[in-house]
Amino acid sequence: MSILLEKANSLPIQPGVYIMKDKTGRVIYVGKSRKLKSRVSQYFQNSEKNIKTAKMVASVHDFDYIICATEIEALTLENSLIKQYSPRYNIRLKDAKSYPYIKITQEEYPRITVTRRRDADKAKYFGPYSGMSTAYSVIGTLRRTLGLPSCKRVFPRDIGKDRPCIYYQMGRCRGVCTGKVTPEEYGSIIRCAADILRGNTAPSRRELAEKMMKYAENEQFEAASRARDTIRALEALSAKQHMVGAPGSEEDIIALYSDELGSAISVFYVRDGALTDKSEFTYGADEIFDSATLASFICRHYALREYIPRTICTSFELDDEDKKLTEEYLRRLSGHTVEVKNPKRGELRALCEVAVSNAEERAKQYQESVRKDDGVIIALAEQLALEVVPERIEAYDISNLGSEHITAGMIVIENGKFRRSDYRIFGIKSVTQGTDDYASMREAISRRFAHLDDEGGAFATLPDLILLDGGRGHVSVIKELLSEMGLDIPVFGMVKDSYHKTRALCTEDGEINIAREQKVFVFIYKIQEEVHRFTVSRMDSAKRKTLKRSSLETVKGIGPAKAKALLAAFGGTGKLREATEAEIATVKGISTSDAKNIFEHFHGDSNENNNR
């Protein structure tokens, strides 16, 4: 620790980012500071720290740092590094690509759709929303309230081409397809939809009221009637919403609940006095929640969102320095001033307390699910007599189609849950003749552990346990390989019965019966099924690609149809390679000259007897 303190005391007093690493070189925490020396040296001094910070510091073996020109630059870099490394002790956000947005296209007759991508176009994006069901529910509300078309017709191209659908006859669609709705009128309805998505319908109601009067004065009674109906629908929509604030008010409420077992953050989005959506984030016992990390969370959260309100209320206090930095960052993102405050009394304080209760409930639910997962992992560790509870498990399977498309799949289980972002596939290259599952498995795992130095990648972390879809032979081969590589990782095989179902785990020497512990048996069964599903699906994909363009098509006289017929008849090029000219010629559509060319393609100009 004294060496780290000495290194920290040598840091410059400038803004920057510090990167804490454990003894394996894995990044475990990323932070920022206006004064690097002051901030980093505090970690290694004998001052009082909370339990989570003390645990993180005890794991630090070394640290790096990057000097930045400004605090804002440091904050931006910190967010980027947290996303890159996913450090164990940092508060993380769900990847932006997982969140749905509602998109209003930029056309003469704009369309409203749900998307997970934000393209660099002129469209308007709203969200992100907490889930796809929420986004589609909002679109459904817009269509019912405003009479927007739900069909796949493209306007103005399809105006007047077909009869209006039943929704028009029922009065649930304005009938843009009839040609009675002008682009200007439709544009006002879309602007109204955008106001609803922002959570504030008052401007739209005023605009529609003015237009209704003008339509009436010009004796455009049908348009005036549609405007009146829209105003009534908006008033009814506002009445149905859960009012939590004064009409016209808008703010976001960010609340934290944290204890020694885990934490949760709830974000309420209040628009026009109504709670329109919420987001929830749950965490384990390791993540550190202090003023700096919470400020970083707020900044990363709003970097993903299209709209940032002028007021953000928090259930927790931020240090003055963190508060000012957060407000400046959000001002630059939004283009307007943003106040971050911790209300002490009144309606906003009450709303913060409601959000805290919501966060506490989510944290308890999360902790209960973690307890169940931890119970399985602990029971597995006991049955296998492991030295540590395996936080990261990697499972491997081999799949092939004859000697072709030999594929090894790797899946990852972290803290009892499948981590699909770390799944990987290996196309086996060393096995070219026949099939050899042992050699295939050896190649896959040697390639996987050749990438331990890839910082931040899926391969940078050593697993605590390796499970192989196979028996004692697989275990023996892989343990020998790991020994050659200087790695000490427990390896067990997942043995199947004659019905291809999970039976037991095995070592080099014998089997371990897991049937007595039901939860462990089910856990291993799920792993074995998942790794098999993943590997086979990728092997099938490779097979389909090959069938689209077979190497047989390079043979004179063989096109896609003949190649497909040959592969179907022999079940792959492996069997086709072993066939005689006479056998090849029996395939429908293949002439004797084709058969000769195919045989020579595999064997060259040999004088071997064709009827061997």
ZIBELPE-V788735 format. One record per residue. N is the residue number from 1. RES is the residue in one small letter. NEAR is the number of other C-alpha atoms within 12 Angstrom. Layout:
# ZIBELPE-V788735
((N/RES/NEAR) (N/RES/NEAR))
This chain:
# ZIBELPE-V788735
((1/m/20) (2/s/15) (3/i/16) (4/l/26) (5/l/25) (6/e/18) (7/k/23) (8/a/30) (9/n/22) (10/s/17) (11/l/27) (12/p/24) (13/i/21) (14/q/26) (15/p/31) (16/g/34) (17/v/40) (18/y/40) (19/i/36) (20/m/38) (21/k/30) (22/d/24) (23/k/15) (24/t/19) (25/g/26) (26/r/33) (27/v/36) (28/i/40) (29/y/45) (30/v/43) (31/g/47) (32/k/44) (33/s/43) (34/r/29) (35/k/30) (36/l/33) (37/k/30) (38/s/25) (39/r/27) (40/v/39) (41/s/29) (42/q/24) (43/y/36) (44/f/32) (45/q/22) (46/n/13) (47/s/11) (48/e/12) (49/k/18) (50/n/18) (51/i/18) (52/k/29) (53/t/29) (54/a/22) (55/k/21) (56/m/30) (57/v/33) (58/a/22) (59/s/27) (60/v/33) (61/h/26) (62/d/31) (63/f/33) (64/d/28) (65/y/33) (66/i/29) (67/i/27) (68/c/25) (69/a/19) (70/t/23) (71/e/29) (72/i/31) (73/e/24) (74/a/31) (75/l/40) (76/t/33) (77/l/31) (78/e/40) (79/n/36) (80/s/26) (81/l/31) (82/i/35) (83/k/27) (84/q/23) (85/y/31) (86/s/30) (87/p/34) (88/r/33) (89/y/35) (90/n/38) (91/i/43) (92/r/39) (93/l/33) (94/k/24) (95/d/22) (96/a/26) (97/k/18) (98/s/20) (99/y/28) (100/p/31) (101/y/37) (102/i/40) (103/k/34) (104/i/32) (105/t/26) (106/q/18) (107/e/19) (108/e/19) (109/y/31) (110/p/30) (111/r/34) (112/i/36) (113/t/32) (114/v/30) (115/t/29) (116/r/25) (117/r/23) (118/r/27) (119/d/14) (120/a/9) (121/d/13) (122/k/13) (123/a/23) (124/k/32) (125/y/33) (126/f/36) (127/g/41) (128/p/38) (129/y/38) (130/s/31) (131/g/26) (132/m/21) (133/s/17) (134/t/23) (135/a/31) (136/y/23) (137/s/21) (138/v/34) (139/i/33) (140/g/23) (141/t/27) (142/l/35) (143/r/31) (144/r/27) (145/t/33) (146/l/43) (147/g/35) (148/l/39) (149/p/37) (150/s/28) (151/c/23) (152/k/14) (153/r/24) (154/v/19) (155/f/25) (156/p/22) (157/r/16) (158/d/19) (159/i/21) (160/g/19) (161/k/16) (162/d/14) (163/r/17) (164/p/25) (165/c/23) (166/i/15) (167/y/21) (168/y/21) (169/q/14) (170/m/13) (171/g/20) (172/r/27) (173/c/29) (174/r/37) (175/g/33) (176/v/38) (177/c/32) (178/t/24) (179/g/22) (180/k/20) (181/v/30) (182/t/21) (183/p/20) (184/e/17) (185/e/30) (186/y/34) (187/g/26) (188/s/33) (189/i/43) (190/i/35) (191/r/32) (192/c/35) (193/a/41) (194/a/34) (195/d/28) (196/i/35) (197/l/37) (198/r/38) (199/g/38) (200/n/34) (201/t/39) (202/a/28) (203/p/24) (204/s/34) (205/r/32) (206/r/22) (207/e/23) (208/l/35) (209/a/26) (210/e/19) (211/k/28) (212/m/29) (213/m/21) (214/k/19) (215/y/21) (216/a/19) (217/e/13) (218/n/13) (219/e/13) (220/q/18) (221/f/17) (222/e/18) (223/a/30) (224/a/25) (225/s/22) (226/r/35) (227/a/37) (228/r/28) (229/d/27) (230/t/39) (231/i/31) (232/r/21) (233/a/29) (234/l/36) (235/e/22) (236/a/18) (237/l/28) (238/s/29) (239/a/17) (240/k/14) (241/q/25) (242/h/20) (243/m/24) (244/v/31) (245/g/28) (246/a/18) (247/p/22) (248/g/20) (249/s/27) (250/e/32) (251/e/40) (252/d/44) (253/i/47) (254/i/45) (255/a/44) (256/l/41) (257/y/35) (258/s/34) (259/d/23) (260/e/21) (261/l/25) (262/g/33) (263/s/35) (264/a/40) (265/i/41) (266/s/39) (267/v/40) (268/f/40) (269/y/43) (270/v/39) (271/r/37) (272/d/32) (273/g/30) (274/a/32) (275/l/32) (276/t/36) (277/d/30) (278/k/28) (279/s/32) (280/e/34) (281/f/33) (282/t/35) (283/y/37) (284/g/35) (285/a/28) (286/d/30) (287/e/35) (288/i/38) (289/f/35) (290/d/25) (291/s/27) (292/a/31) (293/t/32) (294/l/35) (295/a/41) (296/s/43) (297/f/38) (298/i/40) (299/c/40) (300/r/31) (301/h/36) (302/y/32) (303/a/28) (304/l/32) (305/r/31) (306/e/27) (307/y/34) (308/i/38) (309/p/33) (310/r/25) (311/t/29) (312/i/36) (313/c/39) (314/t/38) (315/s/35) (316/f/30) (317/e/24) (318/l/27) (319/d/19) (320/d/16) (321/e/19) (322/d/30) (323/k/30) (324/k/24) (325/l/34) (326/t/38) (327/e/33) (328/e/26) (329/y/34) (330/l/37) (331/r/25) (332/r/19) (333/l/26) (334/s/23) (335/g/16) (336/h/17) (337/t/20) (338/v/30) (339/e/26) (340/v/36) (341/k/32) (342/n/28) (343/p/24) (344/k/17) (345/r/14) (346/g/13) (347/e/20) (348/l/32) (349/r/24) (350/a/22) (351/l/35) (352/c/38) (353/e/30) (354/v/26) (355/a/36) (356/v/30) (357/s/24) (358/n/30) (359/a/35) (360/e/29) (361/e/25) (362/r/29) (363/a/32) (364/k/25) (365/q/23) (366/y/27) (367/q/26) (368/e/18) (369/s/22) (370/v/25) (371/r/21) (372/k/20) (373/d/27) (374/d/26) (375/g/24) (376/v/29) (377/i/36) (378/i/27) (379/a/28) (380/l/36) (381/a/24) (382/e/19) (383/q/26) (384/l/29) (385/a/19) (386/l/21) (387/e/16) (388/v/20) (389/v/27) (390/p/35) (391/e/29) (392/r/29) (393/i/39) (394/e/46) (395/a/47) (396/y/49) (397/d/45) (398/i/42) (399/s/38) (400/n/34) (401/l/27) (402/g/26) (403/s/28) (404/e/32) (405/h/38) (406/i/39) (407/t/42) (408/a/44) (409/g/41) (410/m/45) (411/i/40) (412/v/37) (413/i/34) (414/e/31) (415/n/27) (416/g/31) (417/k/27) (418/f/26) (419/r/23) (420/r/19) (421/s/18) (422/d/26) (423/y/29) (424/r/29) (425/i/37) (426/f/34) (427/g/30) (428/i/33) (429/k/22) (430/s/25) (431/v/25) (432/t/18) (433/q/20) (434/g/21) (435/t/24) (436/d/26) (437/d/32) (438/y/33) (439/a/28) (440/s/35) (441/m/42) (442/r/35) (443/e/31) (444/a/34) (445/i/43) (446/s/29) (447/r/25) (448/r/35) (449/f/28) (450/a/20) (451/h/18) (452/l/23) (453/d/17) (454/d/20) (455/e/22) (456/g/25) (457/g/24) (458/a/30) (459/f/29) (460/a/22) (461/t/35) (462/l/32) (463/p/33) (464/d/28) (465/l/35) (466/i/40) (467/l/44) (468/l/46) (469/d/46) (470/g/40) (471/g/32) (472/r/28) (473/g/28) (474/h/35) (475/v/36) (476/s/27) (477/v/29) (478/i/40) (479/k/32) (480/e/23) (481/l/28) (482/l/26) (483/s/16) (484/e/14) (485/m/19) (486/g/13) (487/l/23) (488/d/19) (489/i/28) (490/p/35) (491/v/41) (492/f/42) (493/g/40) (494/m/43) (495/v/34) (496/k/24) (497/d/13) (498/s/8) (499/y/8) (500/h/16) (501/k/21) (502/t/30) (503/r/28) (504/a/37) (505/l/37) (506/c/32) (507/t/30) (508/e/23) (509/d/15) (510/g/18) (511/e/23) (512/i/27) (513/n/23) (514/i/28) (515/a/20) (516/r/15) (517/e/21) (518/q/17) (519/k/23) (520/v/33) (521/f/28) (522/v/23) (523/f/33) (524/i/39) (525/y/28) (526/k/23) (527/i/36) (528/q/39) (529/e/24) (530/e/29) (531/v/39) (532/h/33) (533/r/24) (534/f/31) (535/t/33) (536/v/28) (537/s/23) (538/r/30) (539/m/30) (540/d/21) (541/s/21) (542/a/26) (543/k/28) (544/r/18) (545/k/14) (546/t/23) (547/l/28) (548/k/18) (549/r/20) (550/s/25) (551/s/24) (552/l/33) (553/e/25) (554/t/17) (555/v/22) (556/k/21) (557/g/22) (558/i/27) (559/g/23) (560/p/21) (561/a/20) (562/k/31) (563/a/36) (564/k/29) (565/a/27) (566/l/37) (567/l/32) (568/a/18) (569/a/23) (570/f/23) (571/g/22) (572/g/29) (573/t/34) (574/g/24) (575/k/23) (576/l/33) (577/r/29) (578/e/25) (579/a/31) (580/t/27) (581/e/30) (582/a/23) (583/e/27) (584/i/35) (585/a/26) (586/t/19) (587/v/25) (588/k/19) (589/g/21) (590/i/27) (591/s/22) (592/t/20) (593/s/19) (594/d/30) (595/a/34) (596/k/28) (597/n/26) (598/i/38) (599/f/32) (600/e/25) (601/h/24) (602/f/24) (603/h/20) (604/g/13) (605/d/14) (606/s/12) (607/n/11) (608/e/13) (609/n/13) (610/n/20) (611/n/12) (612/r/11))
